[in-house]
Amino acid sequence: MQTYLDFEKPISDLEAKIHELKKLASEDESIDTSDEINRLEGRVREAQREIYSKLGAWEKTQVARHPQRPHFVDYAAALFTDFTPLAGDRNFGEDAAIQAGLARFNGMPVAVMGQEKGFDTKTRLKHNFGSPRPEGYRKAIRIMEMADRFHLPVISLIDTAGAYPGVGAEERGQAEAIARSTEMCLGIKVPMVSVVIGEGGSGGAIAIATGNRVYMLEHSIYSVISPEGAASILWRDSTRAREAATNMKITAEDLKALGIIDDIIPEPVGGAHRDPATVIAATGKVVESALKDLSSLSGEEVRAARRQKFLDIGRNL
């Protein structure tokens, strides 16, 4: 069943009419509704193009959080073969919010990691809604160390509202784990390609997103804090999240203009949730191209280029 966002009401109304006509035709074969259905489907496509061509930062935030948007597990299943998950941090335990392991990408051995939010109540609780605890970041460090040792490129897919802020997580060194994971991203001598596929929330995102190439899907967001959190801090009013989102410059277009990301991966009209296969395939092509570009560099050159990339952010504005 399709889930509609607030600003998609014109689309939901038209598709409701299409559903009614199809149901009517199925109940009475003497009624031909095909012409009207085709006309309404054309209007749906027009409405989608018009609405999605004018999305603001807050609307993009809603699309990035869409419950039917493809998650890490969907990308992993479509893009990688022989995926072997790695579990635990060899210190405290396992954190299912970060999925990590070894796989093959177009036949090439790679290390893969990313946040997984879950798609229903059971899996969302299992994956803690995609908000990692310290052991998740320490697991990420493990996979990056292994990749560095065996000369495997690293691919990371980012989709988190942020690291888990609970008391237990703080007691186990959340900030230190995020810092060390970010440090490991900067220190490895193998190519690293990162893609923000949904939300890129604060340090919880950058801890596994400090790559040689950083990409964003067209309707994803990347920010130091959620719009609701920023509104609560700035104005003590979380209902001003729309205003905060606009001022924070969190969209892919904003961040490319600021030099924080390298490029934008287009999404199908209506968002990635409307055609997951297309956007996943497009992401795979971008990652493949990036790894090909980086393959000619030595380990030291890869690491130096990555560090310089982040040192240069903000210098030429």
C-alpha positions in Angstrom: 0.0 0.0 0.0 1.4 3.4 -1.1 2.2 5.9 1.7 1.6 9.5 0.7 3.3 12.6 2.2 1.4 15.7 3.1 2.3 17.6 -0.1 1.3 14.6 -2.3 -2.5 15.0 -1.7 -3.2 15.9 -5.4 -1.4 12.7 -6.4 -3.2 10.6 -3.7 -6.6 11.9 -4.8 -5.9 11.0 -8.5 -4.6 7.5 -7.7 -7.6 6.9 -5.4 -9.8 7.5 -8.4 -7.7 5.2 -10.5 -8.1 2.5 -7.9 -11.8 2.9 -7.8 -12.1 2.7 -11.5 -10.0 -0.5 -11.7 -12.1 -2.0 -8.9 -15.3 -1.1 -10.8 -14.0 -2.7 -14.0 -13.0 -5.8 -12.2 -16.5 -6.2 -10.7 -18.4 -5.5 -14.0 -16.6 -6.6 -17.2 -19.1 -4.7 -19.3 -17.8 -1.4 -18.0 -14.7 -0.1 -19.9 -12.7 2.4 -17.8 -9.4 2.1 -19.7 -9.6 5.5 -21.4 -10.4 7.3 -18.1 -7.7 5.4 -16.3 -5.1 6.3 -19.0 -6.2 10.0 -18.7 -5.9 10.0 -14.9 -2.5 8.2 -15.0 -1.3 11.0 -17.3 -2.5 13.6 -14.8 -0.7 11.7 -12.0 2.6 11.9 -14.0 2.1 15.6 -14.6 1.3 16.2 -10.9 4.4 14.3 -9.8 6.6 16.2 -12.2 5.2 19.6 -11.1 5.3 18.8 -7.4 8.7 17.2 -7.3 10.3 19.9 -9.4 9.5 22.5 -6.7 10.3 20.7 -3.5 11.7 22.8 -0.7 14.2 21.6 2.0 11.4 20.5 4.4 9.6 18.5 1.7 12.9 16.8 0.7 13.3 15.9 4.4 10.0 14.2 4.3 10.9 12.3 1.1 14.3 11.3 2.7 12.4 9.8 5.6 9.7 8.1 3.5 8.9 4.7 5.1 9.0 3.0 1.7 12.3 4.5 0.6 14.8 1.7 -0.2 17.2 1.0 2.7 20.6 -0.5 3.0 19.3 -4.1 2.8 17.7 -3.3 -0.5 20.9 -1.8 -2.0 23.0 -4.7 -0.5 20.7 -7.3 -2.1 20.7 -5.7 -5.5 24.3 -4.4 -5.9 26.4 -7.0 -4.0 26.9 -10.7 -4.3 28.5 -13.1 -1.7 27.7 -10.7 1.1 29.1 -12.0 4.3 28.1 -9.9 7.3 30.4 -9.0 10.2 28.9 -8.9 13.6 30.1 -7.5 16.9 32.8 -5.0 18.0 34.9 -7.5 20.1 34.3 -5.3 23.1 30.7 -5.0 24.1 28.3 -6.6 21.6 26.5 -6.4 18.3 24.7 -3.4 17.0 22.2 -4.1 14.2 21.8 -0.4 13.3 25.1 -0.6 11.3 25.3 -3.5 8.8 28.8 -4.3 7.7 30.6 -7.1 5.9 32.6 -8.3 2.9 31.0 -8.8 -0.6 31.6 -8.6 -4.3 30.7 -5.6 -6.3 30.6 -6.4 -10.0 33.0 -9.3 -9.2 35.4 -7.1 -7.2 36.0 -7.9 -3.5 34.9 -4.9 -1.4 34.0 -4.0 2.2 30.5 -2.7 2.7 28.8 -0.9 5.6 25.8 1.3 6.2 22.9 2.1 8.5 19.7 0.1 8.3 16.5 1.6 9.7 14.1 -1.4 9.3 10.8 -1.5 7.4 8.3 -2.6 10.0 7.9 -2.5 13.8 9.9 -5.6 14.4 12.8 -4.7 12.2 12.8 -1.0 13.3 13.2 -2.1 16.9 15.9 -4.6 15.9 17.9 -2.0 14.0 17.1 0.8 16.6 15.5 2.9 13.8 19.0 3.2 12.2 20.6 5.1 15.1 23.8 3.3 15.9 25.3 2.8 19.4 29.1 2.9 20.1 29.5 -0.8 19.3 28.1 -0.1 15.8 30.9 2.4 15.0 33.5 0.1 16.5 32.2 -2.6 14.2 32.6 -0.1 11.3 36.2 0.4 12.5 36.8 -3.4 12.4 35.6 -3.6 8.8 37.7 -0.7 7.7 40.8 -2.1 9.4 40.1 -5.4 7.6 39.6 -3.6 4.3 42.9 -1.7 4.7 44.8 -4.9 5.6 43.5 -6.8 2.5 43.4 -3.9 0.1 39.7 -3.8 -0.4 37.8 -0.7 -1.4 35.2 0.5 1.1 31.6 1.4 0.1 29.4 3.0 2.7 25.6 3.8 2.4 24.4 6.4 4.9 20.8 6.6 6.2 20.5 7.7 9.8 18.8 10.4 11.8 21.9 10.4 14.0 23.8 8.3 16.5 21.8 7.0 19.4 21.9 9.5 22.3 20.8 7.2 25.1 22.6 7.1 28.5 24.0 3.6 27.9 25.5 4.7 24.6 27.1 7.7 26.2 28.4 5.6 29.1 30.1 3.3 26.5 31.8 6.1 24.7 29.6 7.2 21.9 31.5 10.4 21.1 34.8 8.6 21.2 33.6 5.8 18.9 32.3 8.3 16.4 35.6 10.2 16.4 37.7 7.0 16.0 35.5 5.8 13.2 35.9 9.2 11.4 39.6 9.0 12.0 39.7 5.5 10.5 37.9 6.7 7.4 40.6 9.3 7.0 43.4 6.9 7.7 42.8 3.9 5.5 44.9 3.6 2.3 42.1 2.1 0.1 39.5 4.0 -1.9 36.3 4.8 0.0 33.0 5.8 -1.7 30.1 7.0 0.4 26.5 7.6 -0.7 23.8 9.3 1.4 20.7 7.3 0.4 18.3 8.9 2.9 19.1 10.9 6.0 22.7 11.9 6.8 22.4 12.9 10.4 25.3 14.7 12.1 28.3 12.8 13.5 26.3 9.6 13.3 26.5 9.9 9.5 30.0 11.4 8.9 31.5 8.6 11.0 31.2 6.3 8.0 30.8 9.0 5.3 34.3 10.5 5.2 35.1 9.1 1.8 37.2 10.0 -1.2 33.9 10.5 -3.1 30.7 11.5 -1.3 27.4 11.4 -3.2 23.8 12.1 -2.3 20.6 10.9 -3.8 18.5 13.8 -5.2 16.0 13.9 -2.4 18.3 12.9 0.5 19.5 15.3 3.2 22.8 15.8 5.1 22.9 17.9 8.2 24.6 18.6 11.5 21.3 18.2 13.3 17.7 17.4 12.4 15.5 20.4 11.4 13.3 19.7 14.5 16.4 19.7 16.7 17.7 22.9 15.2 14.3 24.6 15.7 14.2 23.5 19.3 17.6 24.9 20.0 17.3 28.2 18.0 13.7 29.1 18.8 12.6 26.6 21.4 9.9 25.6 19.0 10.2 22.3 17.1 7.2 23.3 14.9 9.5 25.7 13.1 11.3 22.7 11.5 10.4 23.9 8.0 12.1 27.2 8.6 15.1 25.5 10.1 15.4 23.1 7.2 15.5 25.9 4.7 18.1 27.9 6.6 20.4 24.9 7.3 21.2 24.2 3.7 20.7 20.4 4.0 19.7 19.4 0.4 21.9 17.8 -2.1 21.8 20.9 -4.3 22.9 23.1 -1.4 25.7 20.8 -0.3 27.1 20.3 -3.8 27.2 24.1 -4.2 29.1 24.3 -0.9 31.6 21.7 -2.1 30.7 19.2 0.7 29.6 16.5 -1.7 30.9 15.5 -5.1 27.7 14.9 -7.1 24.0 14.2 -7.0 22.4 10.9 -8.1 19.0 11.6 -9.7 15.9 10.0 -8.4 12.8 8.9 -10.4 10.0 11.4 -10.5 8.1 10.9 -7.3 11.1 9.8 -5.3 13.2 6.7 -4.8 10.3 4.9 -3.2 8.4 5.1 -6.5 11.0 3.1 -8.5 13.7 1.6 -6.1 15.3 -0.6 -8.8 16.1 2.4 -11.0 17.7 4.5 -8.3 19.6 1.5 -6.9 21.0 0.7 -10.4 22.0 4.4 -10.8 23.8 4.4 -7.5 25.7 1.3 -8.5 26.9 2.9 -11.7 28.1 6.0 -9.8 30.0 3.9 -7.3 31.5 1.8 -10.1 32.7 4.9 -11.9 34.2 6.4 -8.7 36.1 3.3 -7.8 37.4 3.1 -11.4 38.7 6.7 -11.1 40.4 6.0 -7.8 42.0 2.7 -8.9 45.0 4.3 -10.5 46.1 6.0 -7.2 48.5 4.4 -4.8 47.5 3.8 -1.2 49.3 6.9 0.0 47.7 9.0 -2.7 44.3 7.8 -1.9 44.7 8.7 1.7 46.3 12.1 1.0 43.5 13.0 -1.5 40.8 12.1 1.0 42.3 14.1 3.8 42.9 17.1 1.5 39.3 16.9 0.3 38.0 17.5 3.8 40.6 20.1 4.7 39.5 22.1 1.6 35.8 22.3 2.6 34.8 25.9 3.2 38.2 27.4 2.2 37.0 28.7 -1.2 33.6 30.0 -0.3 
